[in-house]
């Protein structure tokens, strides 16, 4: 792959920075949660927290922690966002408390600061919200946020003690233990009644099970319902989830709801996107949105998109996971997609600050890809800008029927 010069891609970055983005995936916390933020909590609620807890409040501990974490892309883009928002040149042990105070005061002074900085510093025109703790919620901002609806608590709901990866259960919404028939009736009603406000369905089962979803009968699912987790086998638990997904896919096709599926980076033995091929092939009337580019199997995701026209590639999270891998993947996706309308991006963050960093990372890789494609002669400049408009916001508006 030919490398761009600084001038090439930075010129493209200026062009892209003047454009909006519409994120297809966030876990944005409510205003009252955002107002608790300081620097330490910001790290805890970001992907940086996956690399280990924030250090003890000493100069030496913070210096050592920053030295350990500094080259990780989760950290790099969050630091860049903090630099942009709070006007610092670098985060150090020496200015840690000052930056933390600035974050805290900004949020306390303005309950909407978390969204204002996304608009002002991240160029967000809106986003889809996967509020897994209160699914279907717009967290209080219906004019800016459109919810999707999580399926996992229903797919895991064969018994009240069966919990999702986030420790939630759909049985909290039932006053009494339902029969299987009552459970299914409530599930179908829930999806249909939510349609006016939700833009899609989301399945994050890859954190708990294989995504090699199989056919399952109603009778087989009913046989699992009511059993305690300790009384079930993995095959039985998967069977119940498979049947619930089949029902959801039927309704999603009827209601024209795209179905987002987490692929990659979960239970690695069962999250390769190629495992979805039988499901994709057998449900041509569903739009499957494969999340995170399937990292680390980005080429496998490209192969699926090459062969099936009911697949949308969504690179949300990927530029934060690895900026290098995201740039390479975007080159490949642009090459192989049957339809340039079948690719999108999202931030996949909890806070406004990290959302800004996600937008910066995305614009960075997109600028470099546009510059490379134009410099190599593959694209005209107007083609590159057209592709940018589509992946930044147009495709999301069309796929999820978002009113501008």
C-alpha positions as CSV (number, residue, x, y, z in Angstrom):
1,X,0.0,0.0,0.0
2,X,1.5,3.3,-1.0
3,X,2.0,5.7,1.9
4,X,0.6,9.2,1.8
5,X,2.7,12.3,2.5
6,X,1.8,14.5,5.4
7,X,0.5,17.2,3.1
8,X,-1.9,14.8,1.2
9,X,-3.7,13.3,4.1
10,X,-3.7,16.5,6.2
11,X,-5.4,18.3,3.4
12,X,-8.0,15.6,3.3
13,X,-8.3,15.8,7.1
14,X,-9.2,19.5,6.8
15,X,-11.9,18.6,4.3
16,X,-13.3,15.9,6.5
17,X,-13.2,18.0,9.6
18,X,-15.7,20.4,8.0
19,X,-18.2,17.5,7.6
20,X,-20.6,16.0,10.2
21,X,-20.6,12.4,11.3
22,X,-23.6,10.3,12.4
23,X,-22.6,7.5,14.7
24,X,-24.3,4.2,14.4
25,X,-23.4,2.9,17.8
26,X,-22.9,4.5,21.3
27,X,-23.5,3.4,24.9
28,X,-23.8,7.0,26.0
29,X,-24.5,7.5,29.7
30,X,-27.2,9.8,31.0
31,X,-26.5,13.4,32.0
32,X,-26.4,12.7,35.7
33,X,-23.7,10.0,35.2
34,X,-21.7,12.3,32.9
35,X,-21.7,15.0,35.7
36,X,-19.8,12.6,38.0
37,X,-16.8,12.6,35.6
38,X,-13.3,13.5,36.5
39,X,-10.1,12.3,34.9
40,X,-9.9,9.0,36.8
41,X,-13.5,8.1,36.2
42,X,-13.2,9.1,32.6
43,X,-10.3,6.5,32.2
44,X,-12.4,3.9,34.1
45,X,-15.4,4.4,31.8
46,X,-13.3,4.4,28.6
47,X,-11.5,1.6,26.8
48,X,-8.3,2.7,28.5
49,X,-9.9,1.1,31.6
50,X,-9.6,-2.2,29.8
51,X,-5.9,-1.9,30.0
52,X,-6.0,-1.7,33.8
53,X,-7.1,0.6,36.6
54,X,-6.0,4.2,36.8
55,X,-3.0,4.7,39.0
56,X,-2.7,5.7,42.6
57,X,-2.8,9.5,43.2
58,X,0.9,10.0,43.4
59,X,3.3,11.7,40.9
60,X,5.4,8.5,40.6
61,X,2.5,6.1,40.1
62,X,0.9,8.4,37.4
63,X,4.2,8.8,35.6
64,X,4.8,5.1,35.5
65,X,1.2,4.4,34.4
66,X,1.4,7.0,31.5
67,X,4.7,5.5,30.4
68,X,3.1,2.1,30.3
69,X,-0.1,3.1,28.4
70,X,1.0,5.9,26.2
71,X,1.4,3.9,22.9
72,X,-1.9,2.1,23.1
73,X,-4.5,3.6,20.6
74,X,-7.3,3.6,23.2
75,X,-5.1,6.0,25.2
76,X,-3.8,8.0,22.3
77,X,-7.2,9.1,21.0
78,X,-8.6,9.8,24.4
79,X,-5.6,12.0,25.2
80,X,-6.0,13.8,21.9
81,X,-9.6,14.5,22.7
82,X,-8.8,15.8,26.1
83,X,-6.1,18.0,24.5
84,X,-8.6,19.4,22.0
85,X,-11.4,19.9,24.5
86,X,-9.6,21.2,27.5
87,X,-6.7,23.1,25.8
88,X,-3.7,21.2,27.0
89,X,-0.6,20.1,25.0
90,X,-0.1,16.8,26.8
91,X,-1.4,14.9,29.8
92,X,1.3,14.4,32.4
93,X,1.5,13.5,36.0
94,X,2.2,17.1,36.7
95,X,-1.1,18.5,35.2
96,X,-3.2,15.4,36.1
97,X,-5.1,17.1,38.9
98,X,-5.6,20.3,37.0
99,X,-7.1,18.5,34.0
100,X,-9.3,16.4,36.3
101,X,-10.6,19.5,37.9
102,X,-11.4,21.1,34.5
103,X,-13.3,18.0,33.4
104,X,-15.3,17.9,36.7
105,X,-16.1,21.6,36.6
106,X,-17.2,21.6,33.0
107,X,-19.7,18.9,33.5
108,X,-21.0,20.3,36.8
109,X,-21.5,23.7,35.3
110,X,-23.5,22.4,32.3
111,X,-25.6,19.2,32.4
112,X,-25.5,19.1,28.6
113,X,-21.7,19.6,28.3
114,X,-21.3,15.9,27.3
115,X,-23.4,16.4,24.2
116,X,-22.2,20.0,23.4
117,X,-18.6,18.9,23.2
118,X,-19.6,16.0,20.9
119,X,-21.2,18.5,18.5
120,X,-18.5,21.2,18.9
121,X,-15.3,19.1,19.0
122,X,-16.5,15.8,17.4
123,X,-18.8,17.1,14.6
124,X,-21.6,14.8,15.6
125,X,-25.0,15.3,14.0
126,X,-26.5,12.6,16.1
127,X,-26.1,8.9,17.0
128,X,-27.8,5.6,17.6
129,X,-27.9,4.6,21.3
130,X,-27.5,1.0,22.5
131,X,-28.6,1.6,26.1
132,X,-28.1,-1.9,27.3
133,X,-29.1,-1.0,30.9
134,X,-32.4,0.4,29.7
135,X,-32.8,-0.8,26.2
136,X,-34.7,1.4,23.8
137,X,-33.9,4.6,25.8
138,X,-32.7,7.8,24.1
139,X,-31.3,8.8,27.6
140,X,-33.3,11.9,27.5
141,X,-32.3,13.5,24.2
142,X,-34.8,12.4,21.5
143,X,-33.8,15.2,19.1
144,X,-30.2,14.0,19.0
145,X,-30.3,10.3,19.9
146,X,-32.2,7.4,18.3
147,X,-32.3,4.1,20.2
148,X,-31.8,0.6,19.0
149,X,-33.2,-2.4,20.9
150,X,-31.1,-5.1,22.5
151,X,-32.1,-8.7,22.0
152,X,-29.7,-10.4,24.4
153,X,-31.8,-10.3,27.6
154,X,-34.6,-12.1,25.7
155,X,-32.2,-14.5,24.1
156,X,-30.9,-15.3,27.6
157,X,-34.2,-15.2,29.3
158,X,-35.1,-18.9,29.6
159,X,-34.9,-18.4,33.4
160,X,-34.7,-15.4,35.8
161,X,-31.2,-16.5,36.9
162,X,-29.9,-16.5,33.4
163,X,-28.2,-13.1,32.9
164,X,-26.7,-11.2,30.0
165,X,-23.0,-10.2,29.9
166,X,-24.0,-6.9,31.5
167,X,-25.9,-8.8,34.3
168,X,-29.4,-7.8,33.1
169,X,-32.5,-10.0,32.9
170,X,-35.7,-9.4,31.1
171,X,-37.6,-11.0,33.9
172,X,-37.4,-7.7,35.8
173,X,-40.2,-6.6,33.5
174,X,-42.5,-9.4,34.5
175,X,-44.5,-9.3,37.8
176,X,-44.8,-13.1,37.9
177,X,-42.9,-15.9,36.3
178,X,-44.4,-16.1,32.7
179,X,-45.3,-19.2,30.8
180,X,-43.4,-19.8,27.6
181,X,-46.4,-18.7,25.6
182,X,-46.7,-15.5,27.6
183,X,-43.0,-14.8,27.3
184,X,-43.1,-15.2,23.5
185,X,-46.3,-13.0,23.2
186,X,-44.6,-10.3,25.3
187,X,-41.4,-10.5,23.2
188,X,-43.2,-10.1,19.9
189,X,-45.4,-7.3,21.2
190,X,-42.3,-5.5,22.6
191,X,-40.5,-5.4,19.2
192,X,-43.6,-4.3,17.3
193,X,-44.6,-1.6,19.8
194,X,-41.1,-0.2,19.9
195,X,-40.8,0.2,16.1
196,X,-41.9,3.9,15.9
197,X,-39.0,4.9,18.1
198,X,-36.2,2.4,17.5
199,X,-34.0,2.3,14.4
200,X,-32.7,-1.3,14.6
201,X,-32.1,-4.4,16.7
202,X,-28.8,-5.3,18.4
203,X,-27.3,-8.7,19.3
204,X,-24.2,-8.8,21.4
205,X,-24.3,-12.5,22.1
206,X,-20.6,-12.9,21.1
207,X,-19.6,-12.0,24.6
208,X,-21.4,-15.1,26.0
209,X,-21.7,-17.7,23.2
210,X,-20.8,-18.6,19.7
211,X,-22.3,-16.6,16.9
212,X,-22.8,-19.8,14.8
213,X,-26.5,-19.4,15.2
214,X,-28.5,-22.4,14.1
215,X,-32.1,-23.3,13.3
216,X,-34.1,-24.2,16.4
217,X,-37.7,-25.3,16.8
218,X,-40.3,-23.7,19.1
219,X,-40.7,-27.0,20.9
220,X,-37.0,-27.2,21.6
221,X,-36.9,-23.7,23.0
222,X,-40.0,-24.3,25.1
223,X,-38.3,-27.4,26.6
224,X,-35.4,-25.2,27.9
225,X,-37.7,-22.4,29.2
226,X,-37.9,-22.5,33.0
227,X,-34.8,-24.5,33.6
228,X,-32.2,-23.0,35.9
229,X,-28.8,-22.3,34.3
230,X,-27.2,-25.1,36.3
231,X,-29.7,-27.5,34.9
232,X,-29.0,-26.7,31.2
233,X,-26.3,-27.6,28.8
234,X,-24.5,-25.1,26.5
235,X,-26.4,-26.7,23.6
236,X,-29.7,-26.1,25.3
237,X,-28.9,-22.5,26.1
238,X,-27.8,-21.8,22.6
239,X,-30.9,-23.5,21.2
240,X,-33.1,-21.1,23.2
241,X,-31.2,-18.1,22.0
242,X,-31.2,-19.4,18.4
243,X,-35.0,-19.6,18.4
244,X,-35.4,-16.2,19.9
245,X,-33.2,-14.7,17.3
246,X,-35.2,-16.5,14.5
247,X,-38.3,-14.8,15.8
248,X,-36.6,-11.5,16.0
249,X,-35.3,-11.8,12.4
250,X,-38.8,-12.5,11.1
251,X,-40.2,-9.4,12.8
252,X,-37.1,-7.3,11.8
253,X,-37.7,-8.2,8.1
254,X,-41.4,-7.3,8.4
255,X,-40.6,-4.0,10.1
256,X,-37.6,-3.2,8.0
257,X,-35.2,-3.0,11.0
258,X,-31.5,-3.6,10.4
259,X,-30.0,-6.2,12.8
260,X,-26.6,-5.2,14.3
261,X,-24.4,-8.1,15.4
262,X,-21.2,-7.9,17.5
263,X,-18.4,-9.7,15.7
264,X,-14.8,-10.2,16.7
265,X,-13.2,-9.3,20.1
266,X,-15.4,-11.1,22.5
267,X,-15.3,-14.8,23.1
268,X,-12.6,-15.2,20.4
269,X,-13.4,-18.9,19.8
270,X,-16.9,-18.1,18.6
271,X,-16.9,-14.6,17.2
272,X,-15.4,-14.9,13.8
273,X,-17.9,-13.3,11.4
274,X,-17.6,-16.2,9.0
275,X,-19.7,-18.2,11.5
276,X,-22.6,-16.0,10.5
277,X,-22.6,-17.2,6.9
278,X,-25.4,-19.8,7.2
279,X,-27.6,-17.3,9.0
280,X,-26.9,-14.5,6.4
281,X,-27.5,-16.9,3.5
282,X,-30.8,-18.3,4.9
283,X,-32.2,-14.8,5.7
284,X,-31.9,-12.8,2.5
285,X,-34.7,-10.4,3.6
286,X,-32.7,-9.2,6.6
287,X,-30.1,-6.5,6.7
288,X,-27.2,-7.7,8.9
289,X,-24.9,-5.1,10.2
290,X,-21.6,-6.7,11.2
291,X,-19.9,-4.6,13.9
292,X,-16.3,-3.7,14.5
293,X,-15.2,-4.9,11.1
294,X,-15.0,-8.3,12.8
295,X,-11.6,-7.4,14.1
296,X,-9.2,-9.3,14.1
297,X,-10.9,-11.0,11.1
298,X,-11.4,-7.9,9.0
299,X,-10.7,-9.7,5.8
300,X,-13.3,-12.4,6.6
301,X,-15.8,-9.6,7.0
302,X,-14.8,-8.3,3.6
303,X,-15.3,-11.7,2.1
304,X,-18.8,-11.9,3.5
305,X,-19.7,-8.5,2.2
306,X,-18.3,-9.4,-1.2
307,X,-20.6,-12.5,-1.5
308,X,-23.8,-11.3,0.2
309,X,-25.7,-8.1,-0.6
310,X,-27.6,-8.2,2.7
311,X,-24.5,-7.4,4.8
312,X,-23.5,-3.9,6.0
313,X,-20.0,-3.5,7.4
314,X,-19.8,-1.2,10.4
315,X,-16.3,-0.2,11.5
316,X,-17.5,1.3,14.8
317,X,-14.8,0.9,17.6
318,X,-12.2,-0.3,15.1
319,X,-10.2,2.9,14.7
320,X,-9.9,3.0,18.5
321,X,-8.9,-0.7,18.7
322,X,-6.1,-0.3,16.2
323,X,-5.8,2.8,14.0
324,X,-3.5,0.9,11.7
325,X,-5.8,-2.1,11.3
326,X,-8.7,0.3,10.7
327,X,-7.0,2.1,7.9
328,X,-6.0,-1.1,6.2
329,X,-9.5,-2.6,6.6
330,X,-11.2,0.5,5.1
331,X,-9.0,0.3,2.0
332,X,-10.1,-3.3,1.6
333,X,-13.8,-2.7,2.3
334,X,-13.9,0.2,-0.2
335,X,-12.4,-2.2,-2.8
336,X,-14.8,-5.2,-2.3
337,X,-18.2,-3.8,-1.3
338,X,-20.9,-4.4,-3.9
339,X,-22.6,-1.3,-2.8
340,X,-20.9,1.7,-1.3
341,X,-24.0,2.4,0.7
342,X,-23.3,-0.7,2.8
343,X,-20.6,0.7,5.1
344,X,-20.9,2.8,8.2
345,X,-19.1,4.0,11.3
346,X,-19.8,4.6,15.0
347,X,-17.9,5.6,18.1
348,X,-19.0,2.9,20.5
349,X,-18.3,5.0,23.6
350,X,-19.8,5.9,27.0
351,X,-18.7,9.6,27.4
352,X,-18.6,12.7,25.3
353,X,-14.8,13.0,25.7
354,X,-14.1,9.5,24.3
355,X,-16.7,10.1,21.6
356,X,-14.7,13.1,20.4
357,X,-11.6,10.9,20.3
358,X,-13.5,8.2,18.3
359,X,-14.5,10.8,15.8
360,X,-10.9,12.1,15.5
361,X,-9.6,8.6,15.0
362,X,-12.2,7.9,12.3
363,X,-11.5,11.1,10.4
364,X,-7.8,10.3,10.6
365,X,-8.1,6.9,9.0
366,X,-10.6,8.1,6.4
367,X,-8.4,11.0,5.4
368,X,-5.4,8.7,4.9
369,X,-7.5,6.3,2.8
370,X,-8.9,9.1,0.7
371,X,-5.4,10.5,0.2
372,X,-4.0,7.1,-0.7
373,X,-6.8,6.2,-3.2
374,X,-6.5,9.6,-5.0
375,X,-2.7,9.6,-5.0
376,X,-2.5,6.1,-6.5
377,X,-4.9,7.0,-9.2
378,X,-7.6,4.6,-8.0
379,X,-10.1,7.4,-7.2
380,X,-10.7,10.9,-8.4
381,X,-10.9,13.6,-5.7
382,X,-14.6,13.9,-6.2
383,X,-15.0,10.1,-5.8
384,X,-13.0,10.2,-2.5
385,X,-15.2,13.0,-1.1
386,X,-18.4,11.2,-2.2
387,X,-17.2,8.0,-0.4
388,X,-16.5,10.1,2.7
389,X,-19.9,11.7,2.7
390,X,-21.5,8.2,2.5
391,X,-19.6,6.6,5.3
392,X,-19.6,9.6,7.5
393,X,-23.4,10.2,7.6
394,X,-25.4,9.5,4.4
395,X,-25.4,5.7,4.7
396,X,-26.5,5.7,8.3
397,X,-29.3,8.1,7.5
398,X,-30.6,5.8,4.8
399,X,-30.0,2.4,6.4
400,X,-31.7,3.4,9.7
401,X,-34.3,5.8,8.2
402,X,-33.1,8.7,10.2
403,X,-35.0,12.0,9.8
404,X,-32.5,14.8,9.4
